[in-house]
Amino acid sequence: MGAFLNKLKGLRDRIESTAFFSSGLVCVLVPLMALMQWLIMQMCYQSVRESLAMAPVYILLETSLLFALDSLLALCTGRWWIAFAVTMPFAFVYGVLNHYVIDLHGTPVSIRDVGNIGTTGEVLAGYRLEVSRSVMLQVLLFAAGLVGIYLLRRIGLRQKRWDRKRIIVRAACLLLSAVMIFFGFFGPRPIKPEVTRTWEWEDPLTTYGTLSCLLENALSVNDVLLCPEGYSDEKAAAAAEKFLGQDKLTGQDRSPDVIFILNESYFDLSQVTDLRTDVDPFAAFAQRDDLIRGFATSPVVGGGTNCSEYEFLTGNSLHLTPGITPFQSLDMGQTDSVVSRLEAQGYSTISVNSEHRENYYRHIGYPDMGFDRMYTDLDFTHREYYADRCYETDRCLYEHLIDWYEDMGDGPRFAYLLTIQNHGGYEICPPEDDLVHVLDDYGEYTDQMNEYLTGISLSAEALCDLIEYFEQGDRPVVLCMVGDHTTSFANNIVSAEYSEQEADLRLRGTPYVVWSNCDLDESWLPEYVSLHSLGSCVLASAGAARSDYDSYVAQLTRQVPVFLSGGDWYDTEGQWHDYQGVAQLPEALQDYVCLLYNNLAGGEGRLDEFFCGG
C-alpha cells in the first residue's frame, strides 16, 4: 500500500512539474481568487446569490480593481502567492468589518473612516458580535483563498522567480485590468456613473459594488459637497431676500440660558412595536405637566452620532454631504452654528462629553464652532456607572454639567452635552439588574430590550432631576434633550403593520423633550420635526434672540416640518413625499437647499450677514 501511495505522489509531482499543468492552474486560480476576494467584500451586505446577480459588467469592473492590485504586487514580488497573501487578508478583514459596521452603525465603512478607526473599534467592542451566516461564508471563502495561496506557492517554488515570460504575463494582466478600470471609471463615457453618492447608500452598493463605491469615496474625499442642480449665488441671495422681506418674528429680545443635550441611542421603542412593559420607562416624564415632547428625525438610522450632533448644532441638513464624518470633512469655522450665533448675541459657551476629545474629530470641530471651553474625559473628577455597564450615567454627566455651568459667569450661557449611558451593546448586565422588562417575547432581543429600557428609564429620571435643579435657580433657562439615533436592534423589531416609509420615519424619530421656566410658544415645536431644525425651533419657542438663519429655519418647519437627509419630506398633514431631485421639491425646500449650499460652499458669494446676523 505504501509503495502504491508513493507512486501516486510521484505521479502528482511529475504532473505539477509540467509547464502545461502549472500554467493552466495559475490561469484558473488567479482570476478565481480575485473573484473570491470581491465576493468576500461584497458579502458585507449581500448574499453570494445576490452578489452574483449584479450586472456582469459591474462584477467585471469590481474584480478588475482587485486583479490590478494583485497583478501589480505579483509583478513587483515575482510571485502570485505573495500578492494574494497580502490582498486576501485585507479583503477578508474589510468585508467582515464592513458587515458589522453596517449592522451596528447603519452605514458602510468609507475612506474617511480611516481617521476614526480607534473610535470604531471602541464602538464594536461594546457589542457582542454574533457570527452570522454571512460571516461564516466569508470565513469559508477566506479559507478557500488560503488553499489557493498554498497551491500558488507550491507552483512558484518550482519556477524561476524572474522568468521573462512570466514577467510579461503579469505585466499584460496589469495592463488589461488597467484598461478595464480606465474605461469603466475614468474614460470619456465611463461605464459606472461618475457620481453615485446619495444617502440611500444601499442602491449604489448593490448596483455597482463595494469597491466601486469605495473608489468613488476615495476620489471625492476632498470634494464632499454636492452642488444642487441649477444653483447660483443669485438664487441664494433671492431666497434670503424673500424671507427677509417678510414680517420679522416677534419676541426676540430674551436671552435665556440655553441647554442642549444629545442623548446617545435615546429612543422610544413603542414607536416601532406594540411595547408592553412592567414599568413605564418614561414614568418620570408622566409626573410632570410642563414638558413639551415630540420626535426629531435623525439623518442616519441606528448610528451616526457625529452626523446627528452636526445637524443639531448647526441647523444644517446633511442632504448635500452624504457619507461624511462632519467634523473631519467640513470646515466648522467656515459654517456658522448655534454656538457662533449665540456667541454673537453675547453668550458664553461650553461643551461637555465624557469620551476622548479626539473621537470623530471633536477636538477640531468643537473649537472651530467657537466653544469657549471643551470639557472631555480628562476633566471629569468622578465617574458613575449602572451595574456592570461601562458607560458613564446621564446623572454623572449632569452633575459635572452643573458644576461647570455655575462657573460660566453672569452673562447668558449656552451649554451642550453629549451623553454616553445608553450606548450599545445591551447584553452586559445580568438579568437581575434590569429595572424594566418587556411582557412579550421578542426572541433573541428580549434581554437586550430589558437592559436598554432600563437605561431609558434612568435617563428620564436623571433629566427630571436636572430640571429640578434649574427650577430652583433664578436664571431664565430653556432646555432641550433629544436622542441622537435609534438603537441598533430597533430595525429588527419593527411591526409588520407599518409601510416601508412609515417604518423609516418612526426609526428616525428620536424623542425630544423641551422644558423652560419661561413661557414657551408650543406652536414652534411640532410632533415631528427634522433634527437640523429642532434647535432653531427651540429658540423660537422661547422667544430668544437669534440669527436670521435660525428664524428662517424655524419658519420653514411651518411649511415642511420634516426634510430627511435623503431628500424625502413630510408636509404639515403628515403626508410623505418621495425625493425626485431638487427641481421637484416645493419652492420652500428648493430655497432651503440653495441657502444650504451657499452656507457650506463659502466663498465671496456667501451670505455671511444672513447666516450669523439678526
N, C-alpha and C positions, 0 to 999 in steps of 0.2 A: 504493500500500500504506500509506504514511504517513497519507494522508487517511482511509483506512478505519479505522486504529487510533485516530486522533484522534476519529472519530465514536463508536467503541466506548467510549473513555474518557469522552467527553461523556455518552453514554447511561448509563454506570455512575455518573457524578457526579449526573445527574438522579435516578436511582433512589435513590441513597444519600441524596439531599437530601429525599426524600419522607418525611413523618412516619410513614407506614404502614410503610415498609421499616425505618426506623431503630428504631421502637418494637418491631417484630417481631423484629429481630435482637438487640436488647437483651434481650427476653423469653426468647430462646433461649440467648444467650451467658451471661447472669448465673447462672442455676441450673446450666447445664452446667459452668461454670468452678468453681463451688462443689463440684460432684461430682468434678471433676478434682483439686481440692485435697485432698479427702478420700481419693481413690484414691492419690495420691502419699504421703500419710501412712500409709495402711493397708498399703501395699506394703512397709513396713519389715519385715513378717513374712509377708505373704500375697501370692499372685499376684493379678492382676486378676480372673481367673475365681473364685478362692476368695473374694475380697473381695465381688464382686457376688453371690455365692451366700449371703451373710448374709441374715438375715430382713429383708425390705424396711422394716419399721417401724424397725429399728435403723439402717439406712442413712439413712433419712429423718431420724432424730434426729441422727445424726452430721453430715449436711450442713446441718441446721438450725443447729447450733452455728457452723459456718463462715459460713453465709448471714447469720446475725445480726450477726457481726462485719463482714462485707462491707457489709451494709446500713447499719450504724452509721457506718462510715467514709465511705460514699457520701453519707449524709445530712449529715455534717459537712463534707465537702470539696466536695460538689456534683458529683462525678464518680465514676462506677463504675470507670473505668480507674485512677484514683488508689488507690481502695480495693484493687483486685486487685494493683496494683503493690506494695502493702505486704504483703498476705497471701499472695500466691502464692510469693514467695521464702521467706517464713517456712515455709510448708508443705513446700517442697522441701528446705530445709536441715534441718528437723526430721525429715522422712521418711528422708533419706539418712543423717543422723547416727544415727538410731534403728536403721536397718538394720545399720550397722557395730557399734554398741554391743551390740545383741542377739547378733550373730555372734561378737564377741570377748569380751564381758563376761558374756553369759548371761542378762541381764535388760534390759528396755526402759528408756529414759530416763524419769525422773519429775520432778515439780516440785522434789522435794527435791535433785535432782542439780544444780540451778542453781548452788548454792554450791560444787559440785565441778567446775565447767566447766573450770577450769585443769588439774586432775588428769586429767580425762577426755581433754583434748587431749594431755597428755603420754603417756597410755597409748596412744592411737590413733597418735601419732607414731612409736611403736616398731614398728609393723606396716607391712608392705607391703600396702596396701589394693587388693584386686582389684575391678575393675569387673564386677560380676555382671550377669546378665540382668535381675534385678530393678532394679538401679540404672540400667541402660540404659533401661528402660521408664519409670522415674521421670524421667529426663532428657528423654525424648521427650514425656511428658505436660507437663513444665515448659515445654518449647519450644512446645507447642501452647497453653499458657496465655499465653505471651508474645505469640503471634499474636492471641489473644483480647483481650489488653490493647491491642494496636495497633489492632484494629478498633474497640474501645470508645472509644479516644481519637479516632479519625477521626470517629466519630459525635458524640462530645462536643463537638468543636471547632465543629460546625455547629449546636449547640443553645445556648440560653441556660442559663447555669450555675445560676441560682437560679429557674428556671421553677416556678411554683406547683404545677402539675400533677405535675411530676416530683418535687418535694419530697414531695407527698402519696403518690406511688407508693413512694418509698423508705421513708417512714415506715410505710406499710402493710406493706411487706416485712419491716421490722424488727419490727413488731407481730406479724405472722403467725409469724415464726420464734420470737419470744419466747414466744408462746402454746404452740407446739410444745415448746419447751425446758421450760417450766413443767410441763406435763402429762407430759412424758417423764421429767423428773428430780426435780421438787420437789412435784408435786401430792400430794393425799391418797392416791392409789393410783398411784404413778409406773409408767411402762411399764418402765423399767430399774430393777432392784432397787437399793436404796439402798447396800448393801454387797456388793461382789463381790470385794474384795481377798482373795487367797489366795496361797500360794507357787506354785500352778500358774497362773502369770500368763498362759499361753497361752490358757486357756479363756475368761476374760473378754475378752481382747483380740480373739480371733477370733469371739466371740459378740456382744459389744456394741460393739466398735470401739475404735480407738486413742484418739480424742478423748473418748469417754465414760469410759474408764479414766483418762485424764489429768485430766478434770474431777473425778472421784471422788478422785483423788490430791490435787488442789489443795484440795478441800473438807475433806480429812482430814489436812492437813499438820500440824496441831497435835493430832491425835487418832490416834496411831499404834498404840495398844494395843487389841487385840481382847479383849473380855471373854468368857471361856468360858461356855457355857450352864450355868445353874444355880449359878454361883459365889456364894459368900458368905464373909465373913471367918471365920465359924464353921466352915465346911467346911475352910478353910485351916488353922485352929488345930487341928482334929481330925486332919488329915493329919500335921501336925508332931508332935502328941502320940502318934500311932500309932507313928511312928518312934522318938521319944524313950523310949517305953515298952519298946522292945526292948533287948537287951543292948548296951552300948556296944562299939564296936570297940576291940580291944586294940592295944597298941603305938603309942600316940600321943604318946610322950614325946620323940621325936627332933626335932632342929632342923637338918637338913642344909641346906646351901646349895642353892637351887633355881634351875635354869637352864631357862627355856622359850624355844625357838626356833621361830618360824613361818617356814617356808621358802617363798618365793614360787614358785608354779607347780611345786612339787616333787611328782612323780607317777611311778608305775611303769607304763609303757606295756604291760607284759606282763599287766596286769590286764584289758586290753580287746582284745588281739590276740596271736596266737601269734608273739611277738617273737623274732627271731634276730639276733644281733649278733656282730661280730668280737671285741669286747671287752665283758665284763660291766660295765655301768655301776655296779653295786653291788659290784664286786670288793673294794673296801676293807672293806666290812662283812663279807664272807665270811671275811676273815682274822682276825676277832675272834669269840670264843665267849661274850662277856659282854654281848651286846646283846639286848634284847627288842624284837621287831619285829612290827608289825601294821598295821592300816589304820583311820583315823578318818574318818568321813563328814562332809563339808563341807556347809554349808547351801545353797550355790549351786554349780552345775556350771559350770566354766570361767571363773569370775570371782568378784568379791565378797570381796577380801582383808579389807576392813573388817568384813564380816559374820563371817568366819572368826576374826579376832582377837578380836572381841567375845565369841563363844561360847567360845573357848579361855581367855580371861582371866576370864570371869565365871562359867562353869558354867551359864549360862542359854541355853536354846534360843531361837531367833528365831521359834518356831512362832506366837506371838501377835503378832508385829510384822513382817508381810511387807512387802517392798519398801522398807525404810528404809536410811539410812546411820546406823548405830547411834550413833556419837559425835556426830552432828549432831542426831538426833531424840530421843535419850534422855538423861536427866539421870544421868550416870555417877556423880555424887556421891550420888545417892539409892539406887542399887542397889549392893550390895557386890560385890567382885571378889576374885580371888586376891590381888591387890595389898593391898587393905584388910584382908583376912582374915589374911594373913601378917604385915602390919604390927601387927595386934592381938596376934600371937604374938611380937613383938619383932624382926621382920626389918627391915633397911634394903632399899630397893628402887630399881632403876634401869630405864630403858627405853633401847634403842638402835635407831636407824633412820637410814639414811644419806640419806633423802629430806627434802623440805621439811617442816617441822613442821606446816604448815597442811593438808597432804594429808589429805582425809577427816576434817577437824576433829580430828586427833590432838592439836593444841595445846590443845584444850579437854578432850577425852576422857581423855587420859593424866593430866594433873594432877588432874582430878576423881576418877579412880580412886585417886589417892593416891601416885603415884610420887614418891619423894624427888628424883629427878633425871631429866631427859629429855634424852638426847643425840641430836642430829639432824645434818643436813648440815654446818652451820657448825662443829660440834665436831670434825670429822674432820681429822686432821693430814696424812694422805696418802690417796690413792685408787689402787686397782689394778683393772685390767680384764683380761679374757681376749680376746686377739686384737683384733678390731675392735668387739666389743660395748661398749655404752655404759653398762653396769650394773656397779656395784661387785661384786667377787667375794665369796663367802662367807668366804674366807680373810682378805680385807682387813677385813671386819666383825668376824671373830673376834679378829683382832689388837687392834683397838680395844676390843672387849669385855673382853679380858684386862687391858688397861691400866686400864680403869675399874672392873673387878671388884676389882682389887688395891687400889684406893683406897677401898673401901667400909667399912672399919673391921673391928673384931674380932667383932662380933655376927653372927648368921645373916644370910645375904644372899639376895635374890631378884633375878634379872636376866632381863629379857625382851628378846629381839632379833628384829627383823623383817628378813629378807634381801630382796635385790632381784635377785641374779645371774641367775636363770632366767626373768625376765620376758620376754614376747614383744615383738617378733617374733623369728623364728628363720631369717631369710634375710639376716643381717647379715654373717657371716663368709664368706670364700671357702672352698670345699670342702677345700682342703689344710690348713686349721686344725682340722678336725674330728678328734677322737681316737677317736670311736666311730662305727661305720657299721652300718646295718641290712643284712641279707643278702638281703632280699626287696624287690621293687619295690612301693612304695606310691604310685606316680604322683607327683602334684604335692607330696605330703607327704614324700617320701623325703629330700630335702635338709634340710627343716625338722626331721625326726626326728634326723638325724645331728647337727645343731647343738644341738638340745635335749638329746639323750642325752649329748653331750659335757659340757654344763653339769651334768647329773645326776651324772655320774662325778666331776667336780671337787667337787661338793657333798659327796659321800660321803667323798672323800679329806680335804677340809678338816675335816669333822666328826670324823673319826678322829684327826686331829692335835689338835683341840681337846680331845678326850677324853684324849689322851696328856698334855696339859698338866695337866689336873685330876688324872690318876693320879699325877703327880709331886708333888703337894701333899699336905698332911696334914689338910686340911679335909674333912669329910664332904660329899659332893655327890650330888645326883640331877639328871640332865639329860634333857630330853625335846625332841626335834626332830620336827616334823610339817609336812607340806605344807599350804598354805592352800587350794588347789583344783587341779583338773586343768588341763592346758594347753588352749589354745583349740582346737587341731585334733584333740584326742583323740576327740571325738564323731564325727569323720569316718572314723576307722579302726577303729571297734568291730566285732568279729567278728559275723557274722550268726548264729552259734550261740547267742548269748545272747538271752534273752527281754527284753522291754522293762524289766521290773522288775529283772532281774539286771544288765542293762547300766547302768541308773541307779545301782544300788548300787556297781558297780565304778567308774563315773565319779566318784562322790562319794568313794570310798575313797582318801584320800591316805595315803602311807606315814608311819608314826611309828616313831621309834627311841628307846628308853629305855635309859640307862646309869646306873650308880651304883657308887661304891666302898663302899657299904653293902649289906647284904643286902636283896634285893627279894623281895617276895611276888608271884610272877608271876600268881597266880590273879586278881589285880585288873586284869590287863591282857589282855582277850580279843583274839582275832584281829581282830574288827571291833567298833568302839566309836564312839559319837557323839562328834564333836569337842567338844561342850559338856560331855561327861563325862570327857574324857581327862585334864584337869588334876587333877580330884579323884581319879581312879583312880591317877595317878602318885603323888600324896601318900599315898594309902592303901597303895600297894605299898611305899613307903619307910618306912611307919610314922611319918610326920611328924605333928607337931601340926597340927590343922586344925579348922575350924569344924564345927558340927553339920550345916550345909548341905552342906559338902564330903563329910562322911561319908555323908549321906543320898544324894547324887548317886552316889557310888561304890557304895553298896549297891544302888541302883536298877539299875545295869548288870548285876547278877547275875540279875535277872529280865527286864530288857529292855535288852540291850546296845546296840541301835541304835534311836533315835527320830529320824526325819528331820524337817526343818523343815516339810514339807508335812503331817505327821501320820502317814504310813506308818511301820510299825515292824517290827522283826525280833525274834523270840524267841530263846531260848538254843539252839534247834535250827537256827537259821538260816532259819526259815520266815517268809516275807513276809506282812504283814497290811495290807490296804488301809484307808486312813483313811475312816471313815464318820461322823465327828463325835465330839466329846468323850464323849458319852454311851455310845458304842460301844467306847471304849478300855477296856483292862483296868484294874482298880481302881488298880493301882500307877501307871499313867500318868495316870489321872484325878486322883490326888492330886498328881502332879508338876505338871500343868498348873495346878491350883488354887494350889499354892505359887508357881509361876512368876508368875502374875498378881498374887498378894499381894506378891511381891518387887518387881515393876516398878511397880505402881499406887501404892505408898506409902500415905500417909495414916495415920490413927490405928490402923487395924486391921493395919498391917504388923507381922510377927513379927520385930522387929529382933534380938532375942537369938538366935533360931534361925538367922538368916542370917549373923550375924557372930560370935556367941558359940560356945563349945565347951567 
